[in-house]
Amino acid sequence: SKSKFISLWQLSGLTFNDLLKPHIINEQLLVDYDWLLNSVTTQSSTPSSSLSSTHDTTLTMSSLEQQQSSTITIDNPHSDPHLVKLFRCVSDQQVATNVPDQEIIRYIYDKMDSSDKYYIRNIVLSYLEACLVTRDPNNKKINDYVAKKRMGILSSIIQHEQDKEIQAVYAIQNFITKLEHPSKMARLLFDIFYDEECVSEDAFLEWKHHPDQSEINGHSVLTLSTKDFFDWLSQAETETEQEQEDEQT
C-alpha cells in the first residue's frame, strides 16, 4: 500500500538524488510522485501554527539531505545511459548523427562525479556498452569502428596515469564477467586498449599479478582467456631487450 511504502521511504532516508541521474529528475517526475515527496514533509509538521509547520518541514528536508551520504546508496560500478548513447553516435557515413568527442568530454566533466571511486570505471563501462553489438544474443561482439573511434576520449580522461589505467582494466573485467565471458572478446579489448595506447603494459601486468582482493570475481577466468596477450607482451619485451643488447655490442 502507499502508506506502507511512504513509511519505508521515510525510514530509508533516501531522496531521488540517491537513486536517479540528475537529467531524469524533471518537473513531470516531481508531479507524479508528489504524494510521496509531500508526505515526507507534511507528516513531520505540527498543527500548532503555520510558522511551526514551516520550521518542521525545513528541518525534515535538511535531515534528509544530511542522511544522503550515510544511508543506503548504490555503490557499484555502472554505465551512464546517456553517455552510452553519446558514445554510440558515431558513423563514417551518417555525418548528421555524429556527436563530436569534445561534446562527450564536456558531458563527462559536467555530469559525472570525478570524486566517485568508480569514476573511471563508470566511463569505461559506458564506452564498452556502446561498443557492444547484441543483434544475436548468442553471439555478442564488439564494434571495432566505434571502439577505435572513441578511444581518444578515454585516453584524454585517463592521461597515462597508471591507477586510472588499472581501473580501466577492471572495467573490462566487470564487463566481460557480466556477459559471461564471450569467446575472444577480452583478448580483443585488451589489444585495442593497448594498441591505442590507452592502457600501458605495466598497468596490464599490475592487474594480472597483483589483483585487488575485492575484485577477484572473474579475474582468474579473464587471465586465462587473455594468456596469449600476455605471452605476446612477454615475447615483445624479450625481443626489444635482445635488440638493445645487439646495438650495444
C-alpha positions in Angstrom: 0.0 0.0 0.0 1.0 3.6 -0.4 1.1 4.3 3.3 3.5 1.4 3.9 5.7 2.5 1.0 5.7 6.1 2.4 6.7 4.7 5.8 9.6 2.7 4.4 10.7 5.6 2.2 10.9 7.9 5.3 12.8 5.3 7.3 15.3 4.8 4.5 16.3 8.5 4.4 16.7 8.3 0.6 16.0 11.0 -1.9 15.6 10.9 -5.7 19.1 12.2 -6.0 20.4 9.0 -4.4 18.7 6.8 -7.0 18.3 8.7 -10.2 20.6 10.6 -12.6 20.1 14.4 -12.5 18.7 14.6 -16.0 15.9 12.1 -15.1 14.6 14.3 -12.2 12.3 16.7 -14.0 9.1 18.6 -13.3 6.8 15.8 -14.5 8.5 13.2 -12.3 8.1 15.5 -9.2 4.4 16.0 -10.1 3.9 12.2 -10.5 5.4 11.5 -7.1 4.1 14.5 -5.2 2.1 12.1 -3.0 5.5 10.6 -1.8 7.5 13.8 -1.5 4.8 15.8 0.3 4.2 13.0 2.7 7.8 13.3 3.9 7.4 17.0 4.8 3.8 17.2 5.9 3.8 14.3 8.3 6.7 15.9 10.2 5.0 19.2 10.7 2.9 20.1 13.7 -0.6 21.7 13.6 0.1 24.3 16.2 0.9 27.1 13.8 1.9 27.8 10.2 5.3 29.0 11.5 5.9 25.8 13.3 4.8 23.8 10.3 7.3 25.6 8.0 10.1 25.2 10.6 9.5 21.4 10.9 9.3 21.0 7.2 12.6 22.7 6.8 14.2 20.5 9.5 12.8 17.4 7.9 14.2 18.2 4.4 17.5 19.2 6.0 17.8 16.0 7.9 17.1 14.0 4.7 19.9 15.8 2.9 22.3 15.1 5.7 21.4 11.4 5.5 22.2 11.1 1.8 25.8 10.1 2.3 25.2 7.8 5.3 22.1 5.8 4.3 21.6 3.2 1.6 23.4 4.1 -1.7 24.1 2.4 -5.0 27.8 1.7 -4.6 28.7 -0.4 -7.6 30.4 0.5 -10.9 27.8 1.1 -13.6 27.4 2.7 -17.0 25.7 6.0 -17.6 22.8 5.5 -20.1 23.1 9.0 -21.7 26.9 8.6 -22.0 26.4 5.3 -23.7 24.1 7.0 -26.3 26.7 9.7 -26.9 29.5 7.2 -27.4 27.3 5.3 -29.9 26.5 8.4 -32.0 29.4 8.0 -34.4 29.3 6.9 -38.1 31.6 7.1 -41.1 28.6 7.8 -43.3 25.8 9.5 -41.5 27.5 12.7 -40.5 24.4 14.2 -39.1 24.2 11.6 -36.4 27.8 12.1 -35.2 28.5 13.5 -31.7 31.9 15.2 -31.5 34.4 13.8 -29.0 34.6 17.3 -27.3 30.9 17.2 -26.6 31.2 13.8 -24.9 34.2 15.0 -22.8 32.2 18.1 -21.8 29.3 15.8 -20.6 31.7 13.7 -18.6 33.2 16.7 -16.8 29.8 18.4 -16.3 27.7 15.4 -15.3 29.9 12.8 -13.8 31.5 13.0 -10.3 35.3 12.8 -10.6 35.5 12.1 -6.8 33.5 8.9 -7.2 35.8 6.0 -6.7 34.3 4.4 -9.8 34.6 7.5 -11.9 37.0 6.0 -14.5 35.3 2.6 -14.4 31.8 4.1 -15.0 33.1 6.0 -18.0 34.9 2.9 -19.4 31.8 0.7 -18.8 29.7 3.2 -20.7 32.2 3.1 -23.6 32.2 -0.7 -23.6 28.4 -0.9 -23.6 28.3 1.5 -26.5 30.7 -0.8 -28.4 28.7 -3.9 -27.8 26.8 -5.4 -30.7 23.9 -7.6 -29.5 21.8 -8.4 -32.6 22.4 -12.1 -31.9 22.1 -12.7 -28.1 24.2 -15.9 -28.6 27.0 -14.1 -30.4 27.9 -10.8 -28.7 30.5 -8.8 -30.5 32.5 -5.6 -30.2 32.1 -2.9 -32.9 35.7 -2.3 -33.8 34.9 1.0 -35.5 33.2 2.6 -32.5 35.8 1.2 -30.2 38.7 2.7 -32.0 36.9 5.9 -33.0 36.0 6.8 -29.4 39.2 5.6 -27.7 40.7 9.1 -27.8 38.0 10.2 -25.3 39.2 7.5 -22.8 42.8 8.5 -23.4 42.1 12.1 -22.7 40.4 11.2 -19.4 43.0 8.5 -18.3 46.0 10.6 -19.4 48.5 7.7 -18.9 48.0 7.6 -15.2 48.6 4.0 -14.1 46.0 4.0 -11.3 43.4 5.1 -13.9 44.7 2.6 -16.5 44.2 -0.2 -14.0 40.7 0.9 -13.3 40.0 0.7 -17.0 41.2 -2.9 -17.0 38.9 -3.7 -14.1 36.1 -2.2 -16.0 36.8 -4.7 -18.8 36.9 -7.4 -16.2 33.5 -6.3 -14.9 32.0 -6.0 -18.4 33.3 -9.4 -19.6 32.2 -11.2 -16.4 28.7 -9.8 -16.6 28.5 -11.0 -20.2 29.7 -14.5 -19.1 33.0 -14.3 -21.0 32.1 -14.2 -24.7 34.7 -16.0 -26.8 37.8 -13.9 -27.6 36.2 -10.6 -26.5 38.6 -10.0 -23.6 41.6 -10.5 -25.9 40.2 -8.1 -28.5 39.5 -5.4 -25.9 43.0 -5.8 -24.4 44.5 -5.5 -27.8 42.5 -2.3 -28.6 43.3 -0.6 -25.3 47.0 -1.5 -25.7 47.3 -0.7 -29.4 45.6 2.6 -29.0 47.9 3.5 -26.1 45.1 3.9 -23.5 46.5 1.2 -21.1 50.2 0.5 -20.7 52.0 -2.8 -20.4 52.8 -2.0 -16.8 49.2 -1.5 -15.9 48.1 -4.8 -17.5 50.9 -6.6 -15.7 49.9 -4.9 -12.4 46.3 -6.0 -12.9 47.4 -9.6 -13.7 50.0 -10.2 -10.9 48.5 -8.0 -8.1 44.7 -8.3 -8.2 42.6 -6.3 -5.8 41.2 -8.9 -3.4 37.8 -7.2 -3.6 37.8 -7.7 -7.4 38.5 -11.4 -7.6 35.3 -12.3 -9.3 36.1 -13.1 -12.9 39.8 -12.3 -12.6 41.2 -15.8 -12.9 38.9 -16.6 -15.9 39.9 -13.4 -17.6 43.6 -14.0 -17.0 43.3 -17.4 -18.7 41.3 -16.1 -21.7 44.0 -13.4 -22.2 47.0 -15.7 -21.8 48.0 -15.2 -25.5 48.0 -11.4 -25.0 50.4 -11.6 -22.0 52.6 -14.2 -23.8 52.8 -11.7 -26.7 53.8 -8.9 -24.3 56.5 -11.1 -22.8 57.8 -12.1 -26.2 57.8 -8.5 -27.5 59.7 -7.4 -24.4 62.3 -10.1 -24.8 62.8 -9.2 -28.5 63.2 -5.5 -27.5 65.8 -6.4 -24.9 67.7 -8.5 -27.4 67.8 -5.7 -30.0 69.1 -3.3 -27.3 71.9 -5.8 -26.4 72.8 -6.2 -30.1 73.1 -2.4 -30.6 75.5 -2.2 -27.6 77.8 -4.9 -28.9 
